[in-house]
Every structure is written in C-alpha cells, then in structure tokens.
Amino acid sequence: MTVRLPAEWEEQDGILLAWPHPATDWADDLARVEPVFATIAAAASRFETVLIVTPEPQAVPVHLANAGTDMDRIRLFPVPTNDTWSRDFGPITVYEDGRPALLDFGFNGWGLKFAADLDNQVTRRLAETGAFKPLSRRVPGLVLEGGSIESDGAGTLLTTAECLLGPNRNPHLGRAGIEGELHRWLGAEQVLWLENGFLAGDDTDSHIDTLARLGPQDTIVYVSCIDPKDEHHGALNRMVMELQGLRTPRGTPFRLLPLPWPAARYDDQGRRLPATYANFLVINGAVLVPTYDDPNDQAALAVIGQAFPDREIIGIDCRPLILQHGSLHCVTMQLPRGVLGD
C-alpha cells in the first residue's frame, strides 16, 4: 500500500476549529478571543467548509454572523473539548493508495503539560457523528501533533528534534524509530530534522509550524531574527544555517524565504508571548496569516505572497491568540479533499 501525507496547499474540503468556551483556558479572555475565531471562520468560509466543535453550539452562530460568515459553509458539532488547539488533536489525513484515511494519533497535552482527555476523543466523536465520509480511521500507537510536522506532499517531512525526540512523548523511540513510524504512517521517504530554533513562551517544545514552513516548488518560509540583542538571535541564526544545508531528494537546496520578526509581546505578568508569522494556514485560494498590529505585518504578508503567488493573502489580527501561547495555524486543522461527507 502506498501512503502519502498531502501538502497543506493541496485541495481541501474544509478546516476544523474548536471553539473557545468557559471551561477552556480562555475563560477570562472569551470576549477578546471569540471574535478572532469568528474572523478565521468567516475568512475560511469564503473558500471552503468550516467544521466547528463546541460543547455550546447554541452560543456560536451569533459570533459567526457578526463576522460575516457564510453560514451555508458552517457545520457545528456538539463535542466537548479541553481547549482549542485543533492542529494538535485533529485528524491527520493521509492518502492510502489514493483514498483518504484519518490518522487519530495520541495527544498528551504536549508532553503531559495540560489535560487532553476530551481533545483526544474529538476525531473519534466526529467520525461517529457522521462528520466525515465513511473513511478508515486508524489509531497509531504514537503521540504526534499536527503542528510538529510539515509535508511537501511528495515524501519529505520537516520537523524539529526537540519536539519529536523529547522524552515526554514517545520515550521508547529514538531517531531511527521515529523515522520508521513516520514512514509507516505518513509515507515519509525523507525526514529533515532541525536541531535549533525556539520561541520564548511556546508550550509545544518547538513545533515546526512556529519556525519553518514548507511551500510549493521546494520553498521553505522561516522566521528570521536579525536583532543581536534578542534572546532568539543565536538559536534562529543556527537554524538558518541548518536550513541552508538541507537538500531536496534531487540534491538541490531549498528556496529560502525569511520572514520578519514581530516586536516582542508580553502578557500581564511580563512573560514573553510566542508571536510568529510562520503560523499561517493555507486553504483553497488563500493563505490566512497571523498579524500582530506590528510594523512588520505587511512585510510578512508580502513574503508569504512570494511563496504562494496564486493565492489571496489575508491577514488576521491574532494578538488575542498568543495570550495562550499559540496562533492561527495552531487553532486550525485542514481537512483534505475527500474527507467530508455531504
């Protein structure tokens, strides 16, 4: 059987969102963050279907309507959740001999940092309620989050050693063992590891989708920090050198597009928040890009436009999202072509 993990820029049926509610860590910031989720849903609904899981489905439509959402493309499912990070507990879709299958990997709250018992059941509950077409749902015996891997759709995966090789996820597996599992379940023929790079305030142990993203035609869009006084400067410079040394399966270097660095953001306790432009979402016909009311926002949109010249580039103010240490890509999961039922 041939297994392939599609690239994010391939055709999609929709995206998955998990709506914030009073039992999540957003309890004190619902008034600030719900409009962001509504804006994401409204923007995505211009192009494709949006699935929303929430224990309070009656409370969501008013927010969507206020944002101008195409309600014909919204599907609400009454599913309980611990939190809102769909990227890391939602289904990872592969094609097995060309047919979509849902992989329901384990999610342990980024290494047992947070409760995840409800989030871990979201994919199963959605499948049981008919959200998806009748598809194979496989449950690998592996902890793996969607934000920790990037695919070019042709067998190359990009990831970070700090996350996938950390002792808090799959301590029984070393590098070779992890690569074997990525080949088995995702069809990975080449795994590119980054040993450097981090974001202060990040809970994920350096998810790749906060640092460097694969794009069409052997492109990597990555965060760049040119301020020698910034705490990220050394690690991100070492990451750039690693990126420069990476090669495609044909032995050619990647086209590297550096993203600007937003000004440091802090919470009320003075802790730095992980603002990154790399946490963008590719959908049909568009790219949704996190912005931070920063002088570099427009430059970041322009760089991402270089990587995806055939798509509309849409900035979405994600300052509220980073209060809980994630951003736009983290709260979404794409559902590739062939996944959704009628």
C-alpha positions as CSV (number, residue, x, y, z in Angstrom):
1,M,0.0,0.0,0.0
2,T,1.3,3.5,-0.9
3,V,0.8,6.1,1.8
4,R,1.1,9.8,1.2
5,L,0.7,12.8,3.5
6,P,-0.6,15.6,1.3
7,A,0.9,19.1,1.4
8,E,-1.3,21.8,3.1
9,W,-1.6,23.6,-0.2
10,E,-3.3,20.7,-1.9
11,E,-7.1,20.8,-2.4
12,Q,-9.2,20.8,0.8
13,D,-12.7,20.1,1.7
14,G,-12.5,22.3,4.8
15,I,-10.9,23.1,8.1
16,L,-11.6,22.2,11.7
17,L,-12.0,24.7,14.5
18,A,-12.6,24.0,18.2
19,W,-14.5,27.0,19.7
20,P,-13.3,28.5,23.0
21,H,-15.7,28.2,25.9
22,P,-15.7,28.9,29.7
23,A,-14.1,25.5,30.6
24,T,-11.1,26.3,28.5
25,D,-8.0,28.4,29.4
26,W,-9.7,31.2,27.5
27,A,-12.3,31.7,30.3
28,D,-11.0,35.1,31.3
29,D,-10.5,36.2,27.7
30,L,-13.5,35.0,25.8
31,A,-14.7,38.5,24.8
32,R,-11.3,39.0,23.2
33,V,-10.7,35.7,21.6
34,E,-14.1,34.7,20.2
35,P,-14.0,37.4,17.6
36,V,-10.7,36.0,16.3
37,F,-12.2,32.6,15.9
38,A,-15.2,34.1,14.1
39,T,-12.9,36.1,11.8
40,I,-10.9,32.9,10.9
41,A,-14.2,31.1,10.3
42,A,-15.6,33.9,8.2
43,A,-12.4,34.1,6.0
44,A,-12.2,30.4,5.5
45,S,-15.9,30.1,4.7
46,R,-15.3,32.2,1.6
47,F,-13.3,29.3,0.2
48,E,-14.4,26.0,1.9
49,T,-16.4,24.4,4.6
50,V,-15.6,25.1,8.3
51,L,-16.3,22.3,10.9
52,I,-16.7,23.7,14.4
53,V,-16.7,21.5,17.6
54,T,-18.0,23.0,20.8
55,P,-19.9,21.9,23.9
56,E,-22.1,25.0,23.5
57,P,-23.3,25.1,19.8
58,Q,-26.1,27.4,20.5
59,A,-23.7,30.2,21.5
60,V,-21.6,30.2,18.4
61,P,-23.8,31.3,15.4
62,V,-24.2,34.9,16.7
63,H,-20.4,35.4,16.7
64,L,-20.1,33.9,13.2
65,A,-22.9,36.1,11.9
66,N,-21.3,39.2,13.3
67,A,-18.1,38.4,11.4
68,G,-20.0,38.0,8.1
69,T,-19.5,34.2,7.9
70,D,-21.1,32.2,5.0
71,M,-23.3,30.1,7.3
72,D,-24.1,27.7,4.5
73,R,-20.5,26.5,4.8
74,I,-20.5,26.1,8.6
75,R,-21.1,22.7,10.3
76,L,-21.5,22.7,14.1
77,F,-20.9,19.6,16.2
78,P,-21.7,19.4,19.9
79,V,-18.4,17.9,21.0
80,P,-16.8,18.5,24.4
81,T,-13.2,19.8,24.4
82,N,-10.5,20.7,26.8
83,D,-9.2,23.5,24.7
84,T,-8.9,24.9,21.2
85,W,-5.7,23.6,19.5
86,S,-7.2,21.6,16.7
87,R,-3.9,21.4,14.9
88,D,-2.6,19.0,17.5
89,F,-5.6,16.8,18.3
90,G,-7.5,16.9,15.0
91,P,-7.2,14.1,12.4
92,I,-4.1,13.9,10.2
93,T,-5.3,12.8,6.8
94,V,-3.2,10.6,4.5
95,Y,-4.0,9.0,1.2
96,E,-3.7,5.3,1.1
97,D,-3.5,4.1,-2.5
98,G,-5.2,7.4,-3.3
99,R,-8.0,7.0,-0.8
100,P,-8.2,9.3,2.2
101,A,-7.8,7.8,5.7
102,L,-7.9,9.6,9.1
103,L,-5.0,9.1,11.5
104,D,-6.0,9.6,15.1
105,F,-2.7,10.0,16.8
106,G,-2.4,10.3,20.6
107,F,-2.3,13.8,22.0
108,N,-0.9,14.1,25.5
109,G,-1.1,17.9,26.0
110,W,2.4,18.5,24.6
111,G,4.1,16.1,26.9
112,L,1.6,16.0,29.8
113,K,1.7,19.7,30.4
114,F,-2.1,20.1,30.1
115,A,-5.3,18.0,30.3
116,A,-6.2,16.4,27.0
117,D,-8.7,13.6,27.7
118,L,-11.6,15.3,25.8
119,D,-9.4,16.6,23.0
120,N,-8.1,13.2,22.4
121,Q,-11.6,12.0,21.6
122,V,-12.6,14.7,19.1
123,T,-11.7,12.8,16.0
124,R,-13.5,9.7,17.1
125,R,-16.6,11.6,18.1
126,L,-16.7,13.4,14.8
127,A,-16.4,10.2,12.9
128,E,-19.1,8.6,15.0
129,T,-21.5,11.5,14.3
130,G,-21.0,11.4,10.6
131,A,-18.9,14.5,10.1
132,F,-16.7,12.6,7.7
133,K,-17.3,10.3,4.8
134,P,-17.1,6.6,5.7
135,L,-13.3,6.5,5.9
136,S,-10.8,4.3,7.6
137,R,-9.9,5.8,11.0
138,R,-6.6,4.4,12.2
139,V,-5.3,4.9,15.8
140,P,-1.5,4.6,15.7
141,G,0.3,3.8,19.0
142,L,2.2,7.1,18.7
143,V,2.0,10.5,20.2
144,L,2.2,13.0,17.4
145,E,0.8,16.5,16.9
146,G,0.0,18.1,13.6
147,G,1.9,21.2,14.4
148,S,5.1,19.2,14.7
149,I,5.4,18.1,11.1
150,E,5.5,19.8,7.7
151,S,4.9,17.8,4.4
152,D,5.7,18.7,0.8
153,G,3.2,16.1,-0.4
154,A,5.9,14.1,-2.1
155,G,7.5,12.2,0.8
156,T,9.6,14.9,2.5
157,L,8.8,15.8,6.1
158,L,10.3,18.7,8.0
159,T,10.4,18.6,11.8
160,T,12.3,19.5,15.0
161,A,14.4,17.2,17.1
162,E,13.4,19.0,20.3
163,C,9.7,18.0,19.8
164,L,9.8,14.6,18.2
165,L,12.8,13.3,20.1
166,G,11.8,14.7,23.5
167,P,11.3,12.2,26.4
168,N,7.7,13.4,27.1
169,R,6.0,11.9,24.0
170,N,7.5,8.6,22.7
171,P,10.4,7.9,25.1
172,H,10.7,4.3,23.8
173,L,11.7,5.5,20.3
174,G,14.9,7.1,19.2
175,R,15.5,9.0,15.9
176,A,15.6,5.9,13.7
177,G,12.4,4.6,15.4
178,I,10.6,7.8,14.9
179,E,11.6,7.9,11.3
180,G,10.3,4.4,10.9
181,E,6.9,5.4,12.3
182,L,6.8,8.4,10.1
183,H,7.5,6.3,7.1
184,R,4.9,3.7,8.1
185,W,2.0,6.0,8.9
186,L,2.8,9.1,6.8
187,G,4.7,7.7,3.9
188,A,7.8,9.8,4.7
189,E,10.8,9.0,2.5
190,Q,13.0,11.8,3.8
191,V,12.8,13.3,7.2
192,L,14.6,16.7,7.6
193,W,15.5,17.4,11.2
194,L,16.1,20.9,12.7
195,E,18.2,20.8,15.8
196,N,17.9,24.6,16.5
197,G,15.2,27.1,16.9
198,F,12.7,28.0,19.6
199,L,10.1,30.6,20.6
200,A,10.0,32.0,24.1
201,G,6.6,31.3,25.7
202,D,6.0,28.3,23.5
203,D,4.4,25.2,25.2
204,T,4.9,22.8,22.3
205,D,8.7,22.1,22.5
206,S,9.4,23.9,19.3
207,H,6.7,22.9,16.8
208,I,7.9,23.3,13.3
209,D,4.8,25.3,12.3
210,T,6.1,28.2,14.5
211,L,9.5,28.2,12.9
212,A,9.8,27.0,9.3
213,R,7.1,26.0,6.8
214,L,7.4,24.1,3.6
215,G,5.9,25.6,0.5
216,P,5.4,24.8,-3.2
217,Q,8.4,24.3,-5.5
218,D,10.9,23.4,-2.8
219,T,10.4,26.6,-0.8
220,I,10.9,27.0,3.0
221,V,9.4,30.1,4.7
222,Y,11.1,30.6,8.0
223,V,11.3,33.1,10.9
224,S,14.4,35.3,11.0
225,C,15.7,37.3,13.9
226,I,18.4,39.9,13.0
227,D,18.4,41.7,16.3
228,P,21.6,40.5,18.2
229,K,20.0,41.7,21.5
230,D,17.0,39.4,21.1
231,E,17.1,36.2,23.1
232,H,16.2,34.2,19.9
233,H,19.0,35.6,17.8
234,G,21.6,32.8,18.3
235,A,19.3,29.8,18.0
236,L,17.5,31.2,15.0
237,N,20.8,32.0,13.2
238,R,21.9,28.4,13.8
239,M,18.5,27.3,12.4
240,V,19.1,29.3,9.3
241,M,22.5,27.6,8.8
242,E,20.7,24.3,9.1
243,L,18.1,25.3,6.5
244,Q,20.8,26.4,4.1
245,G,22.3,22.9,4.4
246,L,19.1,21.0,3.7
247,R,18.6,19.3,0.3
248,T,15.7,18.1,-1.7
249,P,15.6,14.4,-2.7
250,R,17.2,15.6,-6.0
251,G,20.1,17.0,-4.1
252,T,19.2,20.7,-4.7
253,P,19.0,23.4,-2.0
254,F,15.6,24.8,-1.0
255,R,14.5,28.3,-1.9
256,L,14.6,30.0,1.5
257,L,12.3,33.0,2.2
258,P,12.9,34.8,5.6
259,L,10.0,36.2,7.5
260,P,10.5,39.4,9.5
261,W,10.4,39.3,13.3
262,P,7.5,41.0,15.1
263,A,8.3,43.2,18.1
264,A,8.3,41.3,21.4
265,R,4.9,40.9,23.1
266,Y,4.4,40.2,26.8
267,D,1.4,39.1,28.9
268,D,0.3,40.9,32.1
269,Q,2.9,39.1,34.1
270,G,5.7,40.2,31.9
271,R,6.2,36.8,30.2
272,R,7.1,36.8,26.5
273,L,4.5,35.5,24.1
274,P,5.3,33.4,21.0
275,A,4.3,35.8,18.2
276,T,5.3,34.3,14.8
277,Y,4.3,35.0,11.3
278,A,5.2,31.4,10.3
279,N,2.0,30.1,11.9
280,F,-0.1,30.7,8.7
281,L,-2.8,28.5,7.3
282,V,-3.0,27.6,3.6
283,I,-6.6,27.0,2.3
284,N,-8.2,26.8,-1.1
285,G,-7.4,30.0,-2.9
286,A,-6.0,31.9,0.1
287,V,-3.4,31.9,2.9
288,L,-4.6,33.2,6.3
289,V,-1.7,34.9,8.0
290,P,-1.4,35.9,11.7
291,T,-0.7,39.6,12.2
292,Y,0.1,41.5,15.5
293,D,-0.5,45.2,14.8
294,D,3.2,45.4,14.1
295,P,5.2,47.5,11.7
296,N,6.4,44.2,10.1
297,D,2.9,42.8,9.4
298,Q,2.8,44.0,5.8
299,A,6.3,42.7,5.1
300,A,5.4,39.3,6.4
301,L,2.3,39.2,4.2
302,A,4.5,40.1,1.2
303,V,6.9,37.3,1.9
304,I,4.1,34.7,2.2
305,G,2.7,36.1,-1.0
306,Q,6.0,35.2,-2.7
307,A,5.7,31.6,-1.6
308,F,2.0,31.4,-2.6
309,P,1.6,33.8,-5.6
310,D,-1.6,32.2,-6.8
311,R,-3.5,32.7,-3.5
312,E,-5.1,35.7,-1.8
313,I,-3.1,36.6,1.3
314,I,-5.4,37.6,4.2
315,G,-4.0,39.0,7.4
316,I,-5.9,38.2,10.7
317,D,-5.1,40.0,13.9
318,C,-4.0,37.2,16.3
319,R,-2.9,39.2,19.3
320,P,-5.5,37.5,21.5
321,L,-4.4,34.0,20.4
322,I,-0.9,34.4,21.6
323,L,-2.2,35.1,25.1
324,Q,-2.5,31.3,25.3
325,H,0.8,30.7,23.5
326,G,-0.4,29.7,20.1
327,S,-1.5,31.4,16.9
328,L,-3.6,30.9,13.7
329,H,-2.2,27.6,12.4
330,C,-2.3,26.1,15.9
331,V,-6.1,26.5,16.2
332,T,-6.9,25.0,12.8
333,M,-6.6,21.7,11.0
334,Q,-7.1,21.3,7.3
335,L,-9.4,18.5,6.0
336,P,-8.1,17.5,2.6
337,R,-10.2,16.6,-0.4
338,G,-12.4,13.5,0.1
339,V,-12.8,13.7,3.8
340,L,-16.1,15.5,4.4
341,G,-19.5,13.9,3.9
342,D,-22.3,15.7,2.1
